[in-house]
């Protein structure tokens, strides 16, 4: 009989609790390397928002550089809040990377183009919306009963479908690139993908865990060899710069802008819930409703903090959820290391410019692997759904995924609707979520059981982790006995 089989079926003492993989602390060297891997994966998406805002608002180079540094600094700080947590108030304490959300780009540009408020109006709306949604987090958290496994599977699958499109665009050189789809881009992207697969197949241990990082380095070297790396601005960038609050002026609080940004953040909250559920599925941890609320509070507080420090609304980054699935390194301390690296990059502009010089087509090869893993997670959940005796479930999945893919496949499908609805209608994740929740209520009714773990109310945080590990061990033993 194995050691596991002989484990007594009683709750283990706190001092005998095994280490949860999510809480496992790796060596400093491994944390730095794995953390850097997370940073490289999310970097292009993180700096894209300030670049887009700067371009549309006609900001000068120095202001855009400040927005990028502030963005990286805020991403790091908010990632630490999410991974480390603050008591029982906020922080989901999972391997999550926080970054600015693309969902708010369109309304932010509209606010910034208003000559009466401009860029400071964006910061004011971001601060106010962050404060409002932080207060609304428990209300949003009460929607969890509407997310049984069927709905969760649809949401995660739609997330995968949505970000796969990002990986495809990266592989072709990135949106807006005049040479989009150039053969050299596609060849290097494919070479990176092949390199990652070879390392994953034949490398062992830690080398296999950093396959994505090695693939990006390999692709960067190939790009240098064919003269496809742009290092412009590296020489002029400063070595050190402090990020200070309200460096670009006092925020302007416009009521209409605040309401618009708040509505966008509520949409982002729904997407974040799907992201958290996906991550819980990947790392094998049953989340409680309070876990979800604590995670959403970081979205709100992080957005408020971003507005104060010359940045924008923040949310969990789906790209890094895919990386967690690929590497199977579930330690949240890796993302803590990534948060520290992001803070350093924010205060060392020269390093930020160097990392930004990695071509998007290099990231594309890695993106196809990582984003596909998120999609596979959703498919795996949907594969466990009962379609045999409940034929309605097939309708729910089919229609919801079709609705979710509408804005991805037809960018002008909702173009005649009012501008204020565009952020909602252009979010395939939101449309799929709304459809799945509505159809599930229509066909299957409302059931308060969510599949989430119950939140122990009278034990310490350490005991909570003990209970979770004990439940996991019982599940493993049951599977082995069967």
N, C-alpha and C positions, 0 to 999 in steps of 0.2 A: 504493500500500500504506500502511495506517495505521501510526502509531507503535507501536501494540500488536502488529500483525502482524509488524513488523520486529524486535521484541525478541528478542535471542539466547536460545536455549534452554539457558542455563546459569544456575547459581545466582548471583544478583546479589550483589555485595559488600555488607557490612553498611552502609557509609556511603552506598550508593546505594539502599537499600531504601525503597520508597514507604510513606507513612503509612497504617497500617491505620485504618479508620473507627472501630473500637472504641477505639483509642488516640489519636485526633485530639483536640487541645485547641482548643476554641472560644474566642472572645473572652470576657472576664469578664462583659460585659453579657448575652450569649447564655446563658452558663452559669448565671447567676443566674435568668434568666427561665425557661429550660427546667427548671432544678432546682426552682424553685417550682411549676411545673406538675406535676412528679412528686410533690411534697409534698402538694399539694391533692388529688391523686387517691387517695393512700393514707391521708390524714389521718383520715377517718371510721373506717376499719377499724382504724387504730392506736389510737385513743382508745376504741374500743368495748369492748375487752377489760378495761381497768381500770374502766370504767364498769359493766360487767356484774359483775365481781368485787366492786366496792364495793357495788353494789345488793344482791346476794345475801348478802353477809356483814354488811350493815347498818353499813358504815363511815361515819364522819362526813365532812362536806364537805371539811374540811382534808386529811384522809388521802387521799380520792379525788383531790383536786387535786395532792397530792404524787405519787401513783401515775401520773397523767397526765404530769406534768413529767418524772418519771423515765423513763417509757415513751418519750417523744419523744427525750430525751437518749440513751438506750440505742440506739434505732433509728438515730440519727445516727452514733454511734460504730461500731456493728456494720456499718452500710452502708459506712463508710470502710474497715473491715477487709476487707470483701468486694470492694470495687472497687479498692483500692490494693494489697491483699495484704501479706503478711509473708514475704519471700523465697520459698522453695519449700515453705514449710510450710502456708500457708493463703491463701485469697482466690482466687476464680475469675477476677477481673479482667475482668468483663463489666458492662454497665449493669444492675445489680441493686439494688433497694431492699429492705432488711431491715426486718421488723416482727414484732410478736408474732403468734403463731399461734392461731387459733380452736380448733384441734384439742385444745388442752390446757385449754380453759375448764371443761368438765364435771369432769374429775378435780381441777382446782385448786379448784373450788367445794367438792367433796367433802372435800378436804384442809382447806380453810379453815374449814369448818363443824365440824370436829373440835375440841371445846373444849380438848383437851389440847395442841394445837399451833397452831391458828389460822393467821393470815396469815403468821407467821414460818415455819410449817411449809411453806407454799407456796414461800417463798424458799429454804429449805433443800433441798427436793426439787429445785428448779430448778437450784441450784448443783451438787448432786451429779450429777443427770442430765446436765447440760451437760458435766461432767468425764468421765463414763463414755462418753457418745456421741462425744466428741472422740477418745477412744482407739479407739472402734469404727469411726470413719470409714473407715480403710483396708479393714476387713472388709466394710462396706457397699459400698464402691467396687468390690470384686471381683464384685459382682452385675451389673456392667455388661454382661457377655456375654449376660445374660438379656434384654437390651433391644435387639433388632434393630429396624430401621425399622418393622416391623409393630406391635410392642409399643409403641414410642415414639409412633407415631401414635395408638394407642388411648389412651395415657396423656394426651397433650396434648389430644386431643379431649375426654376426660373432665374435664380441668381447665377447658377452655372451657365445657362444659355446666354444671359446678359453679358457676363464678363468674358466668355469665350470670344465674343465679338471684339473686345478690347485686345485680346491676344492676337487675333487675326490682323487687326489694324497695326499693331506693333510689328508683327512679322513682315508686313509690307512696307514698313518705314514710318508709320505713324500718320494719323489724319493731318491733312494740310501739307504734307510733304509733296513738293512738285514732282518728285520722282517715285511717287507711291507705286509699289509693286515692281520695282526694278529687279531684274534677275539677280544682281549681286546681293540685294537685301534678302531675297527669298533663299538664296543658296546659303548665306551665312546663318540665317535663322534655322534652316533645316539642319545645318551642321551642328549648331548648338543643341537642338533637340536630340539629334543622334548621339552626341557626346554625353548628354545627361542620361540617356537610356543605357549606354554602354557602361558608364560609371555605376548606375543603379544596379545593373545586372551582374557585374563582375567585382565591384569593390565591396569591401566588408566594413562593418562597424561605422566609425565616425566618417570615413571617406564617403560612404554611401549617403550619409545624412547631409553632406554638403555638396551633393551632386549638382544642385542648381547653381550654387556659388561658383563651383569649378567651371560649369558650362558658360556662365556669364563672363568669367575671366578668359576662357578659351575664345569666346566670340569677340571679346574686346581686342585680344591680340590679333585675331584674323582681320578685324576691321582696321587696325593700325597698319597691317601689312598691305592692305589695298587702299590706304589713304582715305578711309571713310570716317575718321574720328575728328571732330572739330573741337580744338582746345582754345578757341577764341575766348578771351576774357580771363584766362587763368593767370596770366602775368600781372594784370591790373588788380586782381582781387586781393582784398586784405587778408592778412593772416588771422586777425582777431577783431571781433566787433561785438559789443554788448547789445543784446536785444532789450529795448526799453518800452514800457507801455505808452500808448497814445503818442508815438513818435511822429505820426503824420497828421496830428491835429486832434482837437477835442471832438469826440463822437457827436453826431447829430441824431436826435431821436425823433423820427418822423412816424406818426401813428400808422399810416397806410403801409409804409415799408416794414414796420414791425409786424403788422398782421400778416403780410405776405410771407415774411421770413418764418414766422411761427407756423404757418400752414405747411410750408416746405419741410420744416423740421419734424412735424408730426408724421409726414410721409417717410422721412428718414428714420424715425423711430420704428415704424412698422418694418422697414427693411432691416434695421438693426436687430429686431427680434428674430427675424429669419436667420440672420447671420449667427446670432448667439446659439440658436437651436441647432444650426448646422455644425458649429464648433463643438457643442456638447455631444452631438452624435459622433463626431470624428474622434474626440478624446475619450469617449466612453463614460462621460459623467452625466448623470441625471441632474438637470438644472431645476431649481425651485423657482416659484414665481418671484420670490424676493431676490434671487440671483439676477433675474431679468430686469427687475426694477433698478437694482444697484448698477447694472450695466448701462441702462438708459439714462440714469442720472449723470453718468460720466459724459454721455453725449451732450447733455444740457450744460453741465458745468464746463466741459471742454469748449463748447461753443462760446459761452460767456467769456472764458479766459482768452480764447482766440480773438474775440472782438476787442478786448482790452489791449492785447499785444499785437495789433496790426495784422490779424489773420482772419480766418473765415470759419464757418460752421464745421464741426468735426464729427466723424462717425467711424465705426469699425471698418477696416479695409478688407474687402472680400478677397483680394489678391493673396493676402497673407494667410487667410483661412485655407486656401488651396495649398500653400507651401507647407503648412502644418500637416495636411493630409499626405503630401508627397514624402516628406522627411520622416514622418511618424515620431518626431521629437515634440512631445506635448508639454514640456516644461514652460511655465509662464515666465521663468527667470530669463529665458532666452529673449523674450520680448521686452523684459526689463532692460537687458543689455542693449537691445535695439533702441529703446527709448533714450538711453544715455548717449548712444552714438548720434542719434538725431539731434539731441541738444547740443552736442559738440559741433556737429556740422552746421547748426544754426549760428554758432558763435565763431566758426572758422570758415569764412566765405570761400577761401581758396580750395578747401577740401570739398565744399559743396559744388563748386564749379567743376572740379575734376570728376566727381561721381556723375554729375549731370551730363558729362561728355560721352557717357556710354550710349551708343546708338540704340534707338528703340527697337530696331530689327534684331538686335542681340537679345533684348528682353523678350521678344516675341517667341523665340524658340522655347524659352523657359515658361512663358505664359501659357502656351498651349498645353503643357504638362500640368501645371498647377491648376489652371482654371477648369480643365477637364476633370480633375479630381473632385472639385466641388460639384460639378454636374453629376459625376458618378455617385457621389454621396446621396444626392436627391433621388436618383434612380434606384439606389439600393433601398431607400426607405419606401418608395412606391412599390417596389417588388414584394414587400411584406404585406401589402394591403389586400384585403379580401375582395376579389373581383368575381368570384364564382357564385356565391350566394347573394351578393349585393351588387347587382348590375349597375346601380346608380353611380358607384364609385368610378367606373370607367368614364361615364359622362363628365363627372367633375374634373377628372384629370385631363381628359381630352380638350374640353372647352376652356378650362383655365389656362392651360399651357398655350393654347391657340391665341387666346386673348392677350396673354403676356408677351407673345412674340410679335404682336401687331405693330407696335412702334419700332421694333428692331428691323422688321422687314419692309415697312412702309413709313418713311419719315414724315410724309405729308398727310397721313390718314386722318389726323385730328387737327389739321392746320386751320380749318374754318371755325374751330371752337374759340371761345374768349381766351385772351392772353393769360388771364389769371388762373385758368385751368391747365395751362400747358405743362407746368412742372408735374402735375399728377398724371396727365394723359401720356406723357413721354417717359414715364417710369414703367417699364415692362414688369418689374418686380411688384410694384404697387398694384397694377392692373390684375396680374395673376393672383396676388394675395386677396384682393377684393372679390374676384370671381370665385376663388376656391372657398372662401369663408361663406359667401352668400349661397352658393350652390350646395355646400355641405349642410348648411342650416335648412335649406329648402327640402333636400332629399333625405337627410339623416337626422335632422332635428338638433336640438341643443343638449349636450351632455357635459356636465361640469368637470368630469374626469379629463385631465389634460395629458396624462402620461408623464408629467413632471414629478419630481420627487417632492415629498412633503418637507416643509421647513421645520426642523426641530426648534421648539421655542424655549426650552429650559436647559439647554446644554451649551457648553462653550464652543467657540469656533473650532478648537482642536477636536472636541468630541464629535462635531458635525463631520469632520473629515474621517474620523474613525468609523462612524456609522456608514458613510459612503463606501469606504474600503471594505467593511464587513459585508455589505450588500453585494459588492462586486465579487468578493470571494465566494459567497453563496451561489451567485449566478454561475461562476466558472465551475464550481463543484457539481452543480446540477447538470450543466452541459456535459461534463465528463462522465457523470453517472449514466446519462442517456446514451 
